[in-house]
Amino acid sequence: MDAETKEYLERILLGLTTKEDLEKLRQETKSNFRQLKEENKNQILEWRQEVKADFEQLRKGEAGETDPIRKEFRDGIQELKVEIQSALDQSIQKVETILQDLKEERETPSDDARGGASMDVGGLKDGMESLREGIKEVTEEILYIKEKMKDGFVEVQTELGSMIRFSYADLERRFNALEARIKALEKMVFP
């Protein structure tokens, strides 16, 4: 059979097709399209679930990243507490020794009542001076520790802020990419 005869026979067959044949073909095509649409819809739903799982994982990852920072922050605070406690213990010990010395000086008998009174007053003045110096030292140490704590808080706050900003920026970028993918798929499925 030559090409012309073949073409002629195909045209005749096309002309002989009935409305029922066309209806069957239309139904088949419609069924195939619905099936394809369902498959794509299921695939899109799976992708959405994957995206949700990724977002959840990112959220959990952020919490995991902040835990070491929190631990380090707690350790720093604990160290500061220990330093403050030791400084207070030292100052209390200094005050106790000064008071003990004053008590001993007062209890020792003196040869001359005036001389003893003037010695007691002089010892009291010396004790008061050393007590003032001790209080000043403790105050300075406490101020230094407070300043250290403020610096630590600012540093941790800055670090956490930058991590959160980075996380949101990364999350935003990923979300936009996923939206673009979904739109492309929808265009393919629903022309």
Secondary structure, DSSP 8 states (H G I E B T S, - for coil): --HHHHHHHHHHHHHH--HHHHHHHHHHHHHHHHHHHHHHHHHHHHHHHHHHHHHHHHHHHHHHHHHHHHHHHHHHHHHHHHHHHHHHHHHHHHHHHHHHHHHHHHHS--SSHHHHHHHHHHHHHHHHHHHHHHHHHHHHHHHHHHHHHHHHHHHHHHHHHHHHHHHHHHHHHHHHHHHHHHHHHHHHH--
